Amino acid sequence: MPDVPVPSLGFFTGCAFGSAAIWQYESLKSRVQSYFDGIKADWLDSIRPQKEGDFRKEINKWWNNLSDGQRTVTGIIAANVFVFCLWRVPSLQRTMIRYFTSNPASKVLCSPMLLSTFSHFSLFHMAANMYVLWSFSSSIVNILGQEQFMAVYLSAECT
C-alpha cells in the first residue's frame, strides 16, 4: 500500500497558505475599492428607485446579520450538504468512493485529499461537524481572517 508522501502534504499546505495570502491581499484591495465606489454610489442610490421584493430583502437582511465567520462557513456547509446529497445517488457511488474518500490504495491521491474534506456519509456526523464549525467560526475568523481560516481548514483536513 503506497502512503501519501509527506512532501505532497507540505506542498498542499504551502499552496493553501500561499493562496490565502494572495486572497487576503486581493480582499483588502477590493475593500478599499468598494469603499471609494460606495461613496460614489451613495448619490446614485438617492436618485434611483428601490427594487421591490420582500423575499430578496429578507435574504439580504439575514445574510447581512451574519458574522464574517458565519458567512465564511456558509459556503463550506453548503458544499458539505451538496456532497452528502451526491452520496445518496446510486449511480454516483463509484465516483464518490474514488474521489471523495481518502484511500491509500487508490491510484488517485491528490484530489481525494481535498475532496474528502467535504465528504460525510452519515447525516449525524455531518450535522455534528457543521454545528461545531458554525459555533466557533465567528471567533476563529476574527482571529485569523477568512483567508487564513480557509487555509487552516483545508490543510488540517488533508493531514
CNS distance restraints for C-alpha pairs under 8 A (distance, minus, plus):
assign (resid   1 and name CA) (resid 104 and name CA) 6.36 0.50 0.50
assign (resid   1 and name CA) (resid 105 and name CA) 5.41 0.50 0.50
assign (resid   2 and name CA) (resid 104 and name CA) 5.98 0.50 0.50
assign (resid   2 and name CA) (resid 105 and name CA) 6.26 0.50 0.50
assign (resid   3 and name CA) (resid 104 and name CA) 5.70 0.50 0.50
assign (resid   4 and name CA) (resid   8 and name CA) 7.33 0.50 0.50
assign (resid   4 and name CA) (resid   9 and name CA) 7.77 0.50 0.50
assign (resid   4 and name CA) (resid 104 and name CA) 6.76 0.50 0.50
assign (resid   4 and name CA) (resid 109 and name CA) 7.14 0.50 0.50
assign (resid   5 and name CA) (resid   9 and name CA) 7.07 0.50 0.50
assign (resid   6 and name CA) (resid  10 and name CA) 6.44 0.50 0.50
assign (resid   7 and name CA) (resid  11 and name CA) 5.98 0.50 0.50
assign (resid   8 and name CA) (resid  12 and name CA) 6.10 0.50 0.50
assign (resid   9 and name CA) (resid  13 and name CA) 6.13 0.50 0.50
assign (resid   9 and name CA) (resid 158 and name CA) 7.40 0.50 0.50
assign (resid   9 and name CA) (resid 159 and name CA) 6.74 0.50 0.50
assign (resid  10 and name CA) (resid  14 and name CA) 5.97 0.50 0.50
assign (resid  11 and name CA) (resid  15 and name CA) 6.07 0.50 0.50
assign (resid  12 and name CA) (resid  16 and name CA) 6.06 0.50 0.50
assign (resid  12 and name CA) (resid 155 and name CA) 7.12 0.50 0.50
assign (resid  13 and name CA) (resid  17 and name CA) 6.27 0.50 0.50
assign (resid  13 and name CA) (resid 151 and name CA) 7.55 0.50 0.50
assign (resid  13 and name CA) (resid 155 and name CA) 5.20 0.50 0.50
assign (resid  14 and name CA) (resid  18 and name CA) 5.92 0.50 0.50
assign (resid  15 and name CA) (resid  19 and name CA) 5.85 0.50 0.50
assign (resid  16 and name CA) (resid  20 and name CA) 6.12 0.50 0.50
assign (resid  16 and name CA) (resid 151 and name CA) 4.97 0.50 0.50
assign (resid  16 and name CA) (resid 152 and name CA) 7.92 0.50 0.50
assign (resid  16 and name CA) (resid 154 and name CA) 7.31 0.50 0.50
assign (resid  16 and name CA) (resid 155 and name CA) 6.75 0.50 0.50
assign (resid  17 and name CA) (resid  21 and name CA) 6.21 0.50 0.50
assign (resid  17 and name CA) (resid 148 and name CA) 6.77 0.50 0.50
assign (resid  17 and name CA) (resid 151 and name CA) 5.35 0.50 0.50
assign (resid  17 and name CA) (resid 152 and name CA) 7.75 0.50 0.50
assign (resid  18 and name CA) (resid  22 and name CA) 6.46 0.50 0.50
assign (resid  19 and name CA) (resid  23 and name CA) 6.01 0.50 0.50
assign (resid  19 and name CA) (resid 151 and name CA) 7.90 0.50 0.50
assign (resid  20 and name CA) (resid  24 and name CA) 5.93 0.50 0.50
assign (resid  20 and name CA) (resid 147 and name CA) 4.82 0.50 0.50
assign (resid  20 and name CA) (resid 148 and name CA) 5.58 0.50 0.50
assign (resid  20 and name CA) (resid 150 and name CA) 7.42 0.50 0.50
assign (resid  20 and name CA) (resid 151 and name CA) 6.05 0.50 0.50
assign (resid  21 and name CA) (resid  25 and name CA) 6.26 0.50 0.50
assign (resid  21 and name CA) (resid 147 and name CA) 7.16 0.50 0.50
assign (resid  21 and name CA) (resid 148 and name CA) 7.44 0.50 0.50
assign (resid  22 and name CA) (resid  26 and name CA) 6.20 0.50 0.50
assign (resid  23 and name CA) (resid  27 and name CA) 5.92 0.50 0.50
assign (resid  23 and name CA) (resid 147 and name CA) 6.32 0.50 0.50
assign (resid  24 and name CA) (resid  28 and name CA) 6.18 0.50 0.50
assign (resid  24 and name CA) (resid 147 and name CA) 5.75 0.50 0.50
assign (resid  24 and name CA) (resid 148 and name CA) 7.97 0.50 0.50
assign (resid  25 and name CA) (resid  29 and name CA) 6.19 0.50 0.50
assign (resid  26 and name CA) (resid  30 and name CA) 6.00 0.50 0.50
assign (resid  27 and name CA) (resid  31 and name CA) 6.16 0.50 0.50
assign (resid  28 and name CA) (resid  32 and name CA) 6.32 0.50 0.50
assign (resid  29 and name CA) (resid  33 and name CA) 6.27 0.50 0.50
assign (resid  30 and name CA) (resid  34 and name CA) 5.95 0.50 0.50
assign (resid  31 and name CA) (resid  35 and name CA) 6.11 0.50 0.50
assign (resid  32 and name CA) (resid  36 and name CA) 6.62 0.50 0.50
assign (resid  33 and name CA) (resid  37 and name CA) 6.09 0.50 0.50
assign (resid  34 and name CA) (resid  38 and name CA) 5.80 0.50 0.50
assign (resid  35 and name CA) (resid  39 and name CA) 6.47 0.50 0.50
assign (resid  36 and name CA) (resid  40 and name CA) 6.47 0.50 0.50
assign (resid  37 and name CA) (resid  41 and name CA) 5.99 0.50 0.50
assign (resid  38 and name CA) (resid  42 and name CA) 6.01 0.50 0.50
assign (resid  39 and name CA) (resid  43 and name CA) 7.76 0.50 0.50
assign (resid  40 and name CA) (resid  44 and name CA) 7.44 0.50 0.50
assign (resid  41 and name CA) (resid  45 and name CA) 6.30 0.50 0.50
assign (resid  42 and name CA) (resid  46 and name CA) 6.70 0.50 0.50
assign (resid  43 and name CA) (resid  47 and name CA) 6.90 0.50 0.50
assign (resid  44 and name CA) (resid  48 and name CA) 6.08 0.50 0.50
assign (resid  45 and name CA) (resid  49 and name CA) 7.55 0.50 0.50
assign (resid  45 and name CA) (resid  50 and name CA) 7.92 0.50 0.50
assign (resid  53 and name CA) (resid  57 and name CA) 6.37 0.50 0.50
assign (resid  54 and name CA) (resid  58 and name CA) 6.12 0.50 0.50
assign (resid  55 and name CA) (resid  59 and name CA) 6.27 0.50 0.50
assign (resid  56 and name CA) (resid  60 and name CA) 6.14 0.50 0.50
assign (resid  57 and name CA) (resid  61 and name CA) 5.98 0.50 0.50
assign (resid  58 and name CA) (resid  62 and name CA) 6.08 0.50 0.50
assign (resid  59 and name CA) (resid  63 and name CA) 6.07 0.50 0.50
assign (resid  60 and name CA) (resid  64 and name CA) 5.94 0.50 0.50
assign (resid  61 and name CA) (resid  65 and name CA) 6.21 0.50 0.50
assign (resid  62 and name CA) (resid  66 and name CA) 6.71 0.50 0.50
assign (resid  63 and name CA) (resid  71 and name CA) 7.43 0.50 0.50
assign (resid  66 and name CA) (resid  70 and name CA) 5.77 0.50 0.50
assign (resid  66 and name CA) (resid  71 and name CA) 6.16 0.50 0.50
assign (resid  67 and name CA) (resid  71 and name CA) 6.26 0.50 0.50
assign (resid  67 and name CA) (resid 138 and name CA) 6.11 0.50 0.50
assign (resid  68 and name CA) (resid  72 and name CA) 6.15 0.50 0.50
assign (resid  68 and name CA) (resid 138 and name CA) 6.52 0.50 0.50
assign (resid  68 and name CA) (resid 141 and name CA) 6.95 0.50 0.50
assign (resid  68 and name CA) (resid 142 and name CA) 7.70 0.50 0.50
assign (resid  68 and name CA) (resid 146 and name CA) 7.49 0.50 0.50
assign (resid  69 and name CA) (resid  73 and name CA) 6.30 0.50 0.50
assign (resid  69 and name CA) (resid 134 and name CA) 7.97 0.50 0.50
assign (resid  69 and name CA) (resid 137 and name CA) 4.64 0.50 0.50
assign (resid  69 and name CA) (resid 138 and name CA) 4.08 0.50 0.50
assign (resid  69 and name CA) (resid 139 and name CA) 7.23 0.50 0.50
assign (resid  69 and name CA) (resid 140 and name CA) 7.30 0.50 0.50
assign (resid  69 and name CA) (resid 141 and name CA) 5.01 0.50 0.50
assign (resid  69 and name CA) (resid 142 and name CA) 7.15 0.50 0.50
assign (resid  69 and name CA) (resid 146 and name CA) 6.90 0.50 0.50
assign (resid  70 and name CA) (resid  74 and name CA) 6.02 0.50 0.50
assign (resid  70 and name CA) (resid 134 and name CA) 6.28 0.50 0.50
assign (resid  70 and name CA) (resid 137 and name CA) 5.92 0.50 0.50
assign (resid  70 and name CA) (resid 138 and name CA) 6.02 0.50 0.50
assign (resid  71 and name CA) (resid  75 and name CA) 7.34 0.50 0.50
assign (resid  72 and name CA) (resid  76 and name CA) 7.34 0.50 0.50
assign (resid  72 and name CA) (resid 137 and name CA) 7.88 0.50 0.50
assign (resid  72 and name CA) (resid 146 and name CA) 6.45 0.50 0.50
assign (resid  73 and name CA) (resid  77 and name CA) 6.01 0.50 0.50
assign (resid  73 and name CA) (resid 133 and name CA) 7.24 0.50 0.50
assign (resid  73 and name CA) (resid 134 and name CA) 6.59 0.50 0.50
assign (resid  73 and name CA) (resid 137 and name CA) 6.85 0.50 0.50
assign (resid  74 and name CA) (resid  78 and name CA) 6.09 0.50 0.50
assign (resid  75 and name CA) (resid  79 and name CA) 6.14 0.50 0.50
assign (resid  76 and name CA) (resid  80 and name CA) 6.21 0.50 0.50
assign (resid  76 and name CA) (resid 118 and name CA) 7.63 0.50 0.50
assign (resid  77 and name CA) (resid  81 and name CA) 6.17 0.50 0.50
assign (resid  77 and name CA) (resid 130 and name CA) 6.32 0.50 0.50
assign (resid  78 and name CA) (resid  82 and name CA) 6.10 0.50 0.50
assign (resid  79 and name CA) (resid  83 and name CA) 6.17 0.50 0.50
assign (resid  79 and name CA) (resid 118 and name CA) 6.39 0.50 0.50
assign (resid  80 and name CA) (resid  84 and name CA) 6.00 0.50 0.50
assign (resid  80 and name CA) (resid 118 and name CA) 4.70 0.50 0.50
assign (resid  80 and name CA) (resid 119 and name CA) 6.27 0.50 0.50
assign (resid  80 and name CA) (resid 120 and name CA) 7.24 0.50 0.50
assign (resid  80 and name CA) (resid 126 and name CA) 7.51 0.50 0.50
assign (resid  81 and name CA) (resid  85 and name CA) 6.24 0.50 0.50
assign (resid  82 and name CA) (resid  86 and name CA) 6.35 0.50 0.50
assign (resid  83 and name CA) (resid  87 and name CA) 6.42 0.50 0.50
assign (resid  83 and name CA) (resid 118 and name CA) 6.51 0.50 0.50
assign (resid  83 and name CA) (resid 119 and name CA) 5.97 0.50 0.50
assign (resid  83 and name CA) (resid 120 and name CA) 7.61 0.50 0.50
assign (resid  84 and name CA) (resid  88 and name CA) 7.03 0.50 0.50
assign (resid  84 and name CA) (resid 119 and name CA) 6.42 0.50 0.50
assign (resid  84 and name CA) (resid 120 and name CA) 5.89 0.50 0.50
assign (resid  84 and name CA) (resid 121 and name CA) 6.36 0.50 0.50
assign (resid  84 and name CA) (resid 123 and name CA) 7.86 0.50 0.50
assign (resid  85 and name CA) (resid  89 and name CA) 7.18 0.50 0.50
assign (resid  86 and name CA) (resid  92 and name CA) 7.00 0.50 0.50
assign (resid  86 and name CA) (resid  96 and name CA) 7.72 0.50 0.50
assign (resid  87 and name CA) (resid  92 and name CA) 7.05 0.50 0.50
assign (resid  87 and name CA) (resid  93 and name CA) 6.45 0.50 0.50
assign (resid  87 and name CA) (resid  96 and name CA) 6.62 0.50 0.50
assign (resid  87 and name CA) (resid 121 and name CA) 6.79 0.50 0.50
assign (resid  89 and name CA) (resid  93 and name CA) 6.88 0.50 0.50
assign (resid  92 and name CA) (resid  96 and name CA) 6.02 0.50 0.50
assign (resid  93 and name CA) (resid  97 and name CA) 6.10 0.50 0.50
assign (resid  94 and name CA) (resid  98 and name CA) 6.09 0.50 0.50
assign (resid  95 and name CA) (resid  99 and name CA) 6.01 0.50 0.50
assign (resid  95 and name CA) (resid 100 and name CA) 7.74 0.50 0.50
assign (resid  96 and name CA) (resid 100 and name CA) 5.05 0.50 0.50
assign (resid  96 and name CA) (resid 101 and name CA) 7.19 0.50 0.50
assign (resid  97 and name CA) (resid 101 and name CA) 5.49 0.50 0.50
assign (resid  98 and name CA) (resid 106 and name CA) 7.36 0.50 0.50
assign (resid  98 and name CA) (resid 108 and name CA) 7.51 0.50 0.50
assign (resid  98 and name CA) (resid 112 and name CA) 7.47 0.50 0.50
assign (resid  99 and name CA) (resid 108 and name CA) 7.43 0.50 0.50
assign (resid  99 and name CA) (resid 111 and name CA) 6.44 0.50 0.50
assign (resid  99 and name CA) (resid 112 and name CA) 4.78 0.50 0.50
assign (resid  99 and name CA) (resid 115 and name CA) 6.75 0.50 0.50
assign (resid  99 and name CA) (resid 116 and name CA) 7.55 0.50 0.50
assign (resid 100 and name CA) (resid 111 and name CA) 7.97 0.50 0.50
assign (resid 100 and name CA) (resid 112 and name CA) 5.13 0.50 0.50
assign (resid 100 and name CA) (resid 113 and name CA) 7.97 0.50 0.50
assign (resid 100 and name CA) (resid 115 and name CA) 5.15 0.50 0.50
assign (resid 100 and name CA) (resid 116 and name CA) 4.54 0.50 0.50
assign (resid 100 and name CA) (resid 118 and name CA) 7.84 0.50 0.50
assign (resid 100 and name CA) (resid 119 and name CA) 6.07 0.50 0.50
assign (resid 101 and name CA) (resid 112 and name CA) 5.70 0.50 0.50
assign (resid 101 and name CA) (resid 113 and name CA) 7.69 0.50 0.50
assign (resid 101 and name CA) (resid 115 and name CA) 7.55 0.50 0.50
assign (resid 101 and name CA) (resid 116 and name CA) 5.14 0.50 0.50
assign (resid 101 and name CA) (resid 119 and name CA) 7.31 0.50 0.50
assign (resid 102 and name CA) (resid 106 and name CA) 7.95 0.50 0.50
assign (resid 102 and name CA) (resid 109 and name CA) 7.60 0.50 0.50
assign (resid 102 and name CA) (resid 112 and name CA) 5.38 0.50 0.50
assign (resid 102 and name CA) (resid 113 and name CA) 5.91 0.50 0.50
assign (resid 102 and name CA) (resid 116 and name CA) 6.33 0.50 0.50
assign (resid 103 and name CA) (resid 109 and name CA) 7.77 0.50 0.50
assign (resid 103 and name CA) (resid 112 and name CA) 7.97 0.50 0.50
assign (resid 104 and name CA) (resid 109 and name CA) 7.43 0.50 0.50
assign (resid 108 and name CA) (resid 112 and name CA) 7.09 0.50 0.50
assign (resid 109 and name CA) (resid 113 and name CA) 6.73 0.50 0.50
assign (resid 110 and name CA) (resid 114 and name CA) 7.03 0.50 0.50
assign (resid 111 and name CA) (resid 115 and name CA) 5.97 0.50 0.50
assign (resid 112 and name CA) (resid 116 and name CA) 5.40 0.50 0.50
assign (resid 113 and name CA) (resid 117 and name CA) 7.23 0.50 0.50
assign (resid 113 and name CA) (resid 157 and name CA) 7.90 0.50 0.50
assign (resid 113 and name CA) (resid 158 and name CA) 5.21 0.50 0.50
assign (resid 114 and name CA) (resid 118 and name CA) 7.98 0.50 0.50
assign (resid 114 and name CA) (resid 154 and name CA) 7.00 0.50 0.50
assign (resid 114 and name CA) (resid 157 and name CA) 7.69 0.50 0.50
assign (resid 114 and name CA) (resid 158 and name CA) 6.18 0.50 0.50
assign (resid 115 and name CA) (resid 119 and name CA) 6.86 0.50 0.50
assign (resid 117 and name CA) (resid 154 and name CA) 7.17 0.50 0.50
assign (resid 117 and name CA) (resid 157 and name CA) 5.66 0.50 0.50
assign (resid 117 and name CA) (resid 158 and name CA) 7.13 0.50 0.50
assign (resid 120 and name CA) (resid 125 and name CA) 6.66 0.50 0.50
assign (resid 120 and name CA) (resid 126 and name CA) 5.51 0.50 0.50
assign (resid 121 and name CA) (resid 125 and name CA) 7.63 0.50 0.50
assign (resid 121 and name CA) (resid 126 and name CA) 7.64 0.50 0.50
assign (resid 122 and name CA) (resid 126 and name CA) 6.30 0.50 0.50
assign (resid 123 and name CA) (resid 127 and name CA) 6.00 0.50 0.50
assign (resid 124 and name CA) (resid 128 and name CA) 6.00 0.50 0.50
assign (resid 125 and name CA) (resid 129 and name CA) 6.17 0.50 0.50
assign (resid 126 and name CA) (resid 130 and name CA) 6.03 0.50 0.50
assign (resid 127 and name CA) (resid 131 and name CA) 6.01 0.50 0.50
assign (resid 128 and name CA) (resid 132 and name CA) 6.29 0.50 0.50
assign (resid 129 and name CA) (resid 133 and name CA) 6.09 0.50 0.50
assign (resid 130 and name CA) (resid 134 and name CA) 5.95 0.50 0.50
assign (resid 131 and name CA) (resid 135 and name CA) 6.06 0.50 0.50
assign (resid 132 and name CA) (resid 136 and name CA) 6.43 0.50 0.50
assign (resid 133 and name CA) (resid 137 and name CA) 5.81 0.50 0.50
assign (resid 134 and name CA) (resid 138 and name CA) 7.74 0.50 0.50
assign (resid 136 and name CA) (resid 140 and name CA) 6.25 0.50 0.50
assign (resid 137 and name CA) (resid 141 and name CA) 5.87 0.50 0.50
assign (resid 138 and name CA) (resid 142 and name CA) 6.15 0.50 0.50
assign (resid 139 and name CA) (resid 143 and name CA) 6.34 0.50 0.50
assign (resid 140 and name CA) (resid 144 and name CA) 6.01 0.50 0.50
assign (resid 140 and name CA) (resid 145 and name CA) 7.64 0.50 0.50
assign (resid 140 and name CA) (resid 149 and name CA) 7.18 0.50 0.50
assign (resid 141 and name CA) (resid 145 and name CA) 4.64 0.50 0.50
assign (resid 141 and name CA) (resid 146 and name CA) 5.26 0.50 0.50
assign (resid 141 and name CA) (resid 149 and name CA) 6.03 0.50 0.50
assign (resid 142 and name CA) (resid 146 and name CA) 7.89 0.50 0.50
assign (resid 144 and name CA) (resid 148 and name CA) 5.60 0.50 0.50
assign (resid 144 and name CA) (resid 149 and name CA) 5.80 0.50 0.50
assign (resid 145 and name CA) (resid 149 and name CA) 6.08 0.50 0.50
assign (resid 146 and name CA) (resid 150 and name CA) 6.15 0.50 0.50
assign (resid 147 and name CA) (resid 151 and name CA) 6.44 0.50 0.50
assign (resid 148 and name CA) (resid 152 and name CA) 6.14 0.50 0.50
assign (resid 149 and name CA) (resid 153 and name CA) 6.00 0.50 0.50
assign (resid 150 and name CA) (resid 154 and name CA) 6.05 0.50 0.50
assign (resid 151 and name CA) (resid 155 and name CA) 5.95 0.50 0.50
assign (resid 152 and name CA) (resid 156 and name CA) 5.68 0.50 0.50
assign (resid 153 and name CA) (resid 157 and name CA) 6.20 0.50 0.50
assign (resid 154 and name CA) (resid 158 and name CA) 6.38 0.50 0.50
assign (resid 155 and name CA) (resid 159 and name CA) 6.45 0.50 0.50
